[in-house]
Amino acid sequence: MQPLIKQNLNASIELLQKSFHNGKPLPHFIIDNFLEESFAQQLFDEFPPFKEERAVAEHGRVGGKATWENINKLGMSFKKLDQLISSQEFLNQISRITGIPDLLYDPDYIGGGTHENLAGQDMSVHIDFNFHPTRGWHRRVNALLYLNPEWEEDWGGALELWKNPWDTISKNTITKILPLWNRLVVFPTTETSWHGFEAVRIPLEKKDKVPSRRSFAIYLYTKERPASELGAMHSTVYYERPMPESIQPDKLLSVADWKEVQRLTVRRDELLKTLYSREKSFNSLISEMGKTQNKQEHMISSLKEFIGNLTRLGNKNATPLIFHPSSTKEHDLFEGFWPLYFLGFGTKVEVENSSEAMPGDWVLMKIRDSSKLQLVFLKQKEKDYFFGLQAAKPHTLLIPQKNIYGKITQIHNVFGDVTSLPTNFSAPLSGKFLIYFFLLLHRIKNTFLGKIKSPFLWKLSELYRKFLKLLGIHVPVILPPK
């Protein structure tokens, strides 16, 4: 790294620290002749030409400032500069000077990279966006490297550091820093680091040597930020300059003064238009968020109403939890399922995708004449049949075939808490009698009818199933033979 930098930063750390913390009106430090002269010249020679497609301002029109963020496509010198900026040694040195630990380099150069400003272009006083738009990092440091072979004070374009643009002129403090050749200026990015620059006024006779105001912007970030510096996420916040001091009451306006009034008025109108457009976008977003919130509140209200109508899981007055068949492990009441009355506080059921189940398990089964799944408590197993109790009617006997959809492992309430499932369901004496009565009838049926191979026998089986239903025994529908 050192061959690219002319100054020995490690030897100047203490002086730069003092300069930074004593900087007015905000902390900053300046390093002149920062890069090796030949390297700085290579950057100037490979600086990208001004292109209108890279000069579109926030209001959508082409302006006098062009930027280039993808610096690795600009030439070998910019690739070397990128390697310098991304090196841990450089980041550590800036951290030591500024006192901001663990600085991070932005490989995307969001808002950074090369900046070129033509004659007449200025930068409104502003504070920068405070979060990286894609990585979520806190923006902490601005480092500006100027690449102007020559510059005079009356050419404008000086970097201005403002104390507070909203304060009175007498209380506000402004420090001006000329964009001189190979000069590095570093200052923190905070909610009060107001800065901008005056309009560029390069003389026509100097355009060949100094075609524009050129700089390279480096923004550094951290993953954390002190609580005292935290602010709500925002984009760049602009302050438009007031009328120049040359415009006073009872004074005849010159042509230059009139043009300046017009320019400032247009700039302020453009800012108002941008803010109005941004406000419409925000209002649209807030409206959508409001609709989503109303929907969620309605869902929660429905849940509370359901909960208020239920006592405990397994109550004979409870209505069964009914699902559409699904292949996922988790089933949410409001994600693809009928929002019917549910058992206890359950709104989400997690199932184990397995056909293995034992008596005492809660399972999802396809029963009766429906393609829906219902919650069933298994009481007894007999060969390929399970005798279960339907949750809605604990005294109703279900005799589904072994086509278990999934074993219930847990039920979550609306707050995400796990709700336990009871395991003490019991069948009355009449239910136990029905179990054995079914076994007797079922074995007689199998003995005399065997497997159903004809429509006639299938109809007899359907009559048999309906007869059992009258007794309170529910068995699955058997599909008719082909």
C-alpha positions as CSV (number, residue, x, y, z in Angstrom):
1,M,0.0,0.0,0.0
2,Q,2.7,2.5,1.0
3,P,4.2,3.0,-2.5
4,L,0.9,4.5,-3.6
5,I,0.7,7.0,-0.7
6,K,3.3,9.8,-0.5
7,Q,2.6,10.6,3.2
8,N,3.5,8.3,6.0
9,L,0.2,8.2,7.8
10,N,1.5,6.1,10.7
11,A,4.1,8.7,11.5
12,S,1.5,11.5,11.4
13,I,-1.3,9.7,13.4
14,E,-1.1,12.0,16.4
15,L,-1.1,15.2,14.4
16,L,-4.0,14.1,12.3
17,Q,-6.0,13.0,15.3
18,K,-5.5,16.5,16.9
19,S,-6.4,18.2,13.6
20,F,-9.5,16.0,13.2
21,H,-10.9,16.6,16.7
22,N,-10.1,20.3,16.7
23,G,-11.7,20.8,13.3
24,K,-14.4,23.5,13.0
25,P,-17.3,23.6,12.6
26,L,-17.2,19.8,12.5
27,P,-14.3,17.3,12.9
28,H,-12.1,17.0,9.8
29,F,-8.5,16.7,8.7
30,I,-6.7,17.5,5.5
31,I,-3.7,15.7,3.9
32,D,-2.1,17.5,0.9
33,N,0.0,15.6,-1.6
34,F,-1.7,12.4,-0.3
35,L,-0.8,10.1,-3.2
36,E,2.5,9.6,-5.0
37,E,2.6,12.2,-7.8
38,S,2.8,9.8,-10.6
39,F,-0.1,7.7,-9.3
40,A,-2.3,10.8,-8.9
41,Q,-1.5,11.8,-12.5
42,Q,-2.5,8.3,-13.7
43,L,-5.9,8.8,-12.0
44,F,-6.3,12.1,-13.7
45,D,-5.4,10.7,-17.1
46,E,-7.9,7.8,-16.7
47,F,-10.7,9.9,-15.2
48,P,-13.8,9.0,-17.2
49,P,-15.2,11.5,-19.6
50,F,-18.4,13.4,-18.8
51,K,-21.5,11.5,-20.0
52,E,-25.1,12.8,-19.7
53,E,-26.5,9.4,-18.7
54,R,-24.3,9.6,-15.6
55,A,-25.5,13.1,-14.8
56,V,-29.2,12.6,-14.1
57,A,-30.1,14.5,-11.0
58,E,-32.7,13.4,-8.3
59,H,-35.4,15.5,-10.1
60,G,-34.9,13.4,-13.2
61,R,-33.2,16.0,-15.5
62,V,-29.6,16.0,-16.7
63,G,-27.4,18.2,-14.6
64,G,-23.8,19.3,-14.5
65,K,-22.6,16.5,-12.2
66,A,-21.6,13.1,-13.4
67,T,-20.7,10.1,-11.2
68,W,-19.1,6.7,-11.8
69,E,-19.5,4.0,-9.1
70,N,-18.1,0.9,-10.9
71,I,-14.5,2.1,-10.7
72,N,-12.9,-1.3,-11.6
73,K,-14.0,-0.6,-15.2
74,L,-12.1,2.7,-15.4
75,G,-8.5,1.6,-15.7
76,M,-5.6,0.0,-13.9
77,S,-5.0,3.1,-11.7
78,F,-8.5,3.0,-10.3
79,K,-8.2,-0.7,-9.6
80,K,-5.0,0.1,-7.6
81,L,-6.9,2.8,-5.8
82,D,-9.7,0.4,-5.0
83,Q,-7.1,-2.1,-3.6
84,L,-5.7,0.7,-1.5
85,I,-9.1,1.8,0.0
86,S,-10.1,-1.8,0.7
87,S,-6.9,-2.7,2.5
88,Q,-7.1,-3.3,6.2
89,E,-4.1,-1.1,6.8
90,F,-5.8,1.9,5.2
91,L,-9.1,1.3,7.1
92,N,-7.2,0.9,10.4
93,Q,-5.3,4.1,9.9
94,I,-8.5,6.1,9.2
95,S,-10.0,4.4,12.3
96,R,-7.1,5.5,14.5
97,I,-7.3,9.1,13.3
98,T,-11.1,9.5,13.6
99,G,-11.5,7.2,16.6
100,I,-14.2,5.3,14.8
101,P,-13.4,1.5,15.1
102,D,-14.0,-1.3,12.7
103,L,-14.5,0.8,9.6
104,L,-15.8,-1.1,6.5
105,Y,-15.1,-0.5,2.9
106,D,-18.0,-0.4,0.4
107,P,-17.2,-2.5,-2.7
108,D,-20.3,-1.0,-4.4
109,Y,-19.3,2.6,-3.9
110,I,-22.9,3.6,-3.5
111,G,-23.0,7.4,-4.1
112,G,-19.2,7.4,-4.3
113,G,-16.6,6.8,-7.0
114,T,-15.7,9.6,-9.4
115,H,-17.5,12.9,-9.2
116,E,-17.2,15.5,-12.0
117,N,-18.8,18.9,-11.8
118,L,-18.9,21.2,-14.8
119,A,-18.8,25.0,-14.8
120,G,-21.9,26.5,-13.2
121,Q,-22.6,23.3,-11.1
122,D,-22.8,23.5,-7.3
123,M,-23.8,21.2,-4.5
124,S,-26.5,22.2,-2.1
125,V,-25.6,22.1,1.5
126,H,-26.7,18.7,2.8
127,I,-26.3,15.8,5.2
128,D,-25.8,12.4,3.6
129,F,-27.9,9.3,3.7
130,N,-27.1,7.5,6.9
131,F,-27.5,3.7,6.1
132,H,-26.1,1.7,3.3
133,P,-29.2,0.9,1.1
134,T,-28.5,-2.8,0.6
135,R,-26.1,-3.9,3.5
136,G,-27.8,-2.0,6.3
137,W,-24.4,-0.6,7.6
138,H,-24.1,2.8,9.3
139,R,-22.4,5.4,7.1
140,R,-19.6,6.9,9.2
141,V,-16.9,8.6,7.2
142,N,-16.6,10.7,4.0
143,A,-13.2,10.9,2.4
144,L,-12.8,13.2,-0.7
145,L,-9.7,13.1,-2.9
146,Y,-9.4,16.0,-5.3
147,L,-7.8,15.7,-8.7
148,N,-7.7,19.3,-10.1
149,P,-4.3,20.2,-11.5
150,E,-4.9,23.9,-10.7
151,W,-7.4,25.8,-8.6
152,E,-7.9,29.4,-7.5
153,E,-10.2,30.7,-4.7
154,D,-12.3,32.9,-7.1
155,W,-13.1,29.8,-9.2
156,G,-15.7,28.8,-6.6
157,G,-16.2,25.1,-6.0
158,A,-14.7,25.2,-2.5
159,L,-15.9,22.5,-0.1
160,E,-18.0,24.1,2.6
161,L,-18.4,22.6,6.1
162,W,-21.4,24.3,7.8
163,K,-22.2,24.3,11.5
164,N,-26.0,24.6,11.1
165,P,-27.7,26.0,7.9
166,W,-31.0,26.5,9.8
167,D,-29.4,28.9,12.2
168,T,-29.0,32.6,11.7
169,I,-26.1,33.8,9.6
170,S,-24.4,35.3,12.6
171,K,-24.5,32.0,14.5
172,N,-23.7,29.7,11.6
173,T,-20.0,28.9,10.9
174,I,-18.7,27.9,7.5
175,T,-15.2,26.5,6.8
176,K,-14.1,26.6,3.1
177,I,-11.6,24.1,1.7
178,L,-10.3,24.5,-1.8
179,P,-10.3,21.4,-4.0
180,L,-6.6,21.4,-4.6
181,W,-4.6,18.9,-6.5
182,N,-4.0,15.5,-4.7
183,R,-5.7,16.8,-1.5
184,L,-7.6,14.4,0.8
185,V,-10.3,15.7,3.1
186,V,-11.9,13.4,5.7
187,F,-14.9,14.2,7.9
188,P,-17.5,12.1,9.7
189,T,-21.0,11.4,8.4
190,T,-23.5,12.4,11.1
191,E,-26.9,14.0,11.5
192,T,-25.1,17.4,11.7
193,S,-22.2,17.1,9.2
194,W,-23.6,19.7,6.8
195,H,-21.5,20.3,3.7
196,G,-21.7,21.4,0.0
197,F,-19.8,23.5,-2.4
198,E,-20.2,26.8,-4.3
199,A,-20.9,27.0,-8.0
200,V,-17.9,26.2,-10.2
201,R,-16.5,29.2,-12.1
202,I,-13.5,27.9,-14.1
203,P,-12.3,30.6,-16.5
204,L,-12.6,29.8,-20.2
205,E,-8.8,30.2,-20.7
206,K,-8.2,27.4,-18.1
207,K,-10.6,24.8,-19.6
208,D,-7.9,22.9,-21.4
209,K,-5.9,22.3,-18.2
210,V,-8.8,22.2,-15.8
211,P,-11.9,21.0,-17.7
212,S,-14.0,20.6,-14.5
213,R,-14.0,20.1,-10.8
214,R,-12.9,16.5,-10.3
215,S,-12.9,14.4,-7.1
216,F,-13.1,10.8,-5.9
217,A,-15.5,10.1,-3.1
218,I,-14.9,7.3,-0.5
219,Y,-17.6,6.4,2.0
220,L,-16.8,4.1,4.9
221,Y,-19.2,2.3,7.2
222,T,-19.6,0.3,10.5
223,K,-22.0,-2.4,11.6
224,E,-22.7,-0.6,14.9
225,R,-23.0,3.1,15.9
226,P,-23.1,4.9,19.3
227,A,-26.6,5.3,20.6
228,S,-26.0,9.1,20.8
229,E,-25.5,9.3,17.1
230,L,-28.4,7.1,16.0
231,G,-31.1,8.6,13.7
232,A,-34.0,7.3,11.7
233,M,-33.1,6.0,8.3
234,H,-33.2,8.8,5.7
235,S,-31.9,9.7,2.3
236,T,-29.8,12.8,1.6
237,V,-31.3,15.9,3.2
238,Y,-30.8,19.2,1.3
239,Y,-30.7,22.8,2.4
240,E,-31.0,25.4,-0.4
241,R,-28.8,28.4,-0.1
242,P,-30.3,31.8,0.8
243,M,-30.1,34.9,-1.4
244,P,-26.5,36.3,-1.7
245,E,-25.5,39.2,0.5
246,S,-25.2,41.4,-2.7
247,I,-29.0,41.5,-2.9
248,Q,-30.2,44.1,-0.5
249,P,-33.2,46.4,-0.1
250,D,-33.3,49.5,-2.3
251,K,-30.4,48.2,-4.3
252,L,-30.7,48.0,-8.1
253,L,-30.3,44.4,-9.2
254,S,-27.6,43.8,-11.7
255,V,-28.0,41.2,-14.5
256,A,-25.8,38.8,-12.6
257,D,-27.9,39.3,-9.4
258,W,-31.1,38.7,-11.4
259,K,-29.7,35.5,-12.9
260,E,-28.7,34.3,-9.4
261,V,-32.2,35.0,-8.0
262,Q,-33.6,33.0,-10.9
263,R,-31.2,30.1,-10.4
264,L,-31.9,29.9,-6.7
265,T,-35.6,30.0,-7.2
266,V,-35.5,27.2,-9.8
267,R,-33.3,25.2,-7.5
268,R,-35.7,25.6,-4.6
269,D,-38.7,24.7,-6.8
270,E,-36.9,21.6,-7.9
271,L,-36.2,20.6,-4.3
272,L,-39.9,21.2,-3.4
273,K,-41.0,19.1,-6.3
274,T,-38.6,16.3,-5.3
275,L,-39.9,16.4,-1.7
276,Y,-43.5,16.4,-2.9
277,S,-42.8,13.4,-5.1
278,R,-41.1,11.7,-2.1
279,E,-44.0,12.5,0.2
280,K,-46.5,10.9,-2.3
281,S,-44.4,7.8,-2.3
282,F,-44.2,7.7,1.5
283,N,-48.0,8.3,1.7
284,S,-48.7,5.5,-0.7
285,L,-46.4,3.2,1.4
286,I,-48.1,4.3,4.6
287,S,-51.5,3.6,3.1
288,E,-50.5,0.1,2.1
289,M,-49.0,-0.5,5.6
290,G,-52.3,0.7,7.1
291,K,-54.3,-1.7,5.0
292,T,-52.0,-4.5,6.1
293,Q,-52.3,-3.5,9.7
294,N,-56.1,-3.4,9.5
295,K,-56.1,-6.8,8.0
296,Q,-53.9,-8.1,10.8
297,E,-56.0,-6.4,13.4
298,H,-59.1,-8.1,11.9
299,M,-57.4,-11.4,12.0
300,I,-56.4,-10.9,15.6
301,S,-59.9,-9.8,16.4
302,S,-61.3,-13.0,14.8
303,L,-58.8,-15.1,16.8
304,K,-59.9,-13.5,20.0
305,E,-63.5,-14.1,19.2
306,F,-62.8,-17.7,18.4
307,I,-60.8,-18.1,21.7
308,G,-63.7,-16.5,23.6
309,N,-66.1,-19.1,22.3
310,L,-64.0,-22.0,23.3
311,T,-63.2,-23.6,26.6
312,R,-60.4,-26.1,26.3
313,L,-59.1,-28.6,23.8
314,G,-61.4,-31.6,23.5
315,N,-64.5,-29.9,24.9
316,K,-67.6,-31.5,23.4
317,N,-68.8,-28.1,22.1
318,A,-65.5,-27.4,20.2
319,T,-65.5,-27.4,16.5
320,P,-62.8,-29.4,14.7
321,L,-59.7,-27.9,13.1
322,I,-60.1,-28.5,9.4
323,F,-57.3,-28.3,6.8
324,H,-56.7,-28.5,3.1
325,P,-54.3,-31.3,2.4
326,S,-50.7,-30.0,2.1
327,S,-47.2,-31.4,1.9
328,T,-45.6,-28.9,4.2
329,K,-44.7,-29.5,7.8
330,E,-46.4,-26.4,9.2
331,H,-50.0,-25.4,8.7
332,D,-51.2,-21.9,9.4
333,L,-54.8,-21.0,9.8
334,F,-54.5,-18.0,7.5
335,E,-52.2,-19.6,4.9
336,G,-54.2,-21.7,2.5
337,F,-56.6,-23.2,5.1
338,W,-60.3,-22.5,5.9
339,P,-60.5,-20.0,8.7
340,L,-63.0,-22.1,10.7
341,Y,-63.4,-22.4,14.4
342,F,-60.4,-24.1,15.8
343,L,-59.5,-26.2,18.8
344,G,-58.4,-24.4,22.0
345,F,-55.9,-21.7,21.1
346,G,-54.3,-23.5,18.1
347,T,-53.6,-21.4,15.0
348,K,-50.6,-23.3,13.7
349,V,-50.1,-27.1,13.7
350,E,-46.8,-28.7,13.0
351,V,-47.1,-32.3,11.7
352,E,-44.6,-35.0,11.3
353,N,-44.7,-36.3,7.8
354,S,-45.0,-39.9,8.6
355,S,-47.7,-42.6,8.4
356,E,-46.4,-44.1,11.6
357,A,-48.8,-43.4,14.6
358,M,-49.7,-45.2,17.7
359,P,-52.7,-45.1,20.1
360,G,-52.5,-42.0,22.2
361,D,-51.3,-39.9,19.3
362,W,-53.0,-36.9,17.8
363,V,-53.2,-37.2,14.0
364,L,-54.6,-35.6,10.9
365,M,-56.8,-38.0,9.0
366,K,-59.1,-38.0,6.0
367,I,-62.4,-39.3,7.2
368,R,-66.0,-39.7,6.2
369,D,-67.1,-38.3,2.9
370,S,-64.7,-35.4,2.8
371,S,-61.4,-34.7,1.2
372,K,-60.5,-32.4,4.2
373,L,-58.3,-33.4,7.0
374,Q,-59.5,-33.4,10.6
375,L,-57.8,-33.7,14.0
376,V,-58.3,-37.1,15.6
377,F,-57.2,-38.7,18.9
378,L,-56.2,-42.4,18.4
379,K,-57.6,-44.7,21.1
380,Q,-57.1,-48.2,19.8
381,K,-55.5,-50.1,16.9
382,E,-56.9,-53.2,15.3
383,K,-54.9,-54.6,12.3
384,D,-55.1,-51.9,9.6
385,Y,-57.8,-49.9,11.4
386,F,-57.5,-47.2,14.1
387,F,-60.3,-46.5,16.5
388,G,-60.2,-42.8,17.2
389,L,-62.2,-40.0,18.9
390,Q,-63.0,-36.9,16.9
391,A,-62.0,-33.8,18.6
392,A,-65.3,-32.0,18.1
393,K,-67.3,-34.8,19.5
394,P,-65.2,-36.9,21.9
395,H,-67.9,-39.6,22.2
396,T,-68.2,-40.1,18.5
397,L,-66.3,-43.2,17.3
398,L,-64.2,-42.9,14.2
399,I,-62.8,-45.9,12.4
400,P,-60.5,-44.6,9.7
401,Q,-58.3,-46.8,7.6
402,K,-54.6,-46.5,8.1
403,N,-54.2,-43.5,5.8
404,I,-52.7,-41.1,8.4
405,Y,-51.7,-37.8,6.9
406,G,-49.4,-36.7,9.7
407,K,-48.7,-37.1,13.4
408,I,-49.3,-33.9,15.4
409,T,-46.2,-32.9,17.3
410,Q,-47.3,-29.5,18.6
411,I,-49.9,-26.7,18.3
412,H,-48.9,-23.0,18.5
413,N,-51.2,-20.2,19.7
414,V,-51.4,-16.9,18.0
415,F,-48.5,-15.6,20.0
416,G,-46.3,-18.5,18.9
417,D,-46.4,-20.3,22.3
418,V,-46.7,-24.0,22.2
419,T,-50.1,-25.4,23.4
420,S,-50.0,-28.8,24.9
421,L,-52.4,-31.5,23.7
422,P,-54.5,-33.6,26.2
423,T,-53.9,-37.3,26.2
424,N,-56.7,-38.3,28.6
425,F,-59.5,-38.7,26.1
426,S,-61.8,-41.5,27.2
427,A,-64.7,-43.3,25.5
428,P,-67.8,-44.1,27.5
429,L,-69.0,-47.7,28.0
430,S,-71.3,-47.3,25.0
431,G,-68.3,-46.3,22.9
432,K,-66.4,-49.4,23.9
433,F,-69.4,-51.6,23.1
434,L,-69.6,-50.0,19.6
435,I,-65.9,-50.8,19.1
436,Y,-66.4,-54.5,19.7
437,F,-69.7,-54.5,17.9
438,F,-68.0,-53.0,14.8
439,L,-65.3,-55.6,15.0
440,L,-67.9,-58.4,15.1
441,L,-69.9,-56.9,12.2
442,H,-66.7,-56.1,10.2
443,R,-65.4,-59.7,10.5
444,I,-68.8,-61.1,9.5
445,K,-68.8,-58.7,6.5
446,N,-65.3,-59.7,5.4
447,T,-66.2,-63.4,5.8
448,F,-69.3,-63.3,3.7
449,L,-68.7,-60.5,1.3
450,G,-64.9,-60.7,1.0
451,K,-63.3,-58.0,-1.2
452,I,-65.7,-55.7,-3.0
453,K,-65.4,-56.6,-6.7
454,S,-68.8,-55.6,-8.1
455,P,-71.1,-52.5,-8.0
456,F,-73.7,-54.5,-6.3
457,L,-71.5,-55.5,-3.4
458,W,-70.2,-52.0,-3.2
459,K,-73.8,-50.7,-2.7
460,L,-74.3,-53.3,0.0
461,S,-71.1,-52.0,1.7
462,E,-72.4,-48.4,1.5
463,L,-75.6,-49.5,3.1
464,Y,-73.6,-51.2,5.8
465,R,-71.5,-48.0,6.3
466,K,-74.6,-45.9,6.7
467,F,-76.1,-48.4,9.1
468,L,-73.0,-48.1,11.3
469,K,-73.2,-44.3,11.1
470,L,-76.7,-44.5,12.6
471,L,-75.1,-46.3,15.5
472,G,-72.5,-43.5,15.9
473,I,-69.7,-45.3,14.1
474,H,-68.0,-43.5,11.3
475,V,-65.9,-45.3,8.7
476,P,-64.2,-44.1,5.6
477,V,-65.8,-44.1,2.2
478,I,-64.8,-47.0,0.0
479,L,-64.3,-46.0,-3.6
480,P,-66.6,-47.9,-6.0
481,P,-64.9,-50.6,-8.1
482,K,-63.7,-49.8,-11.6
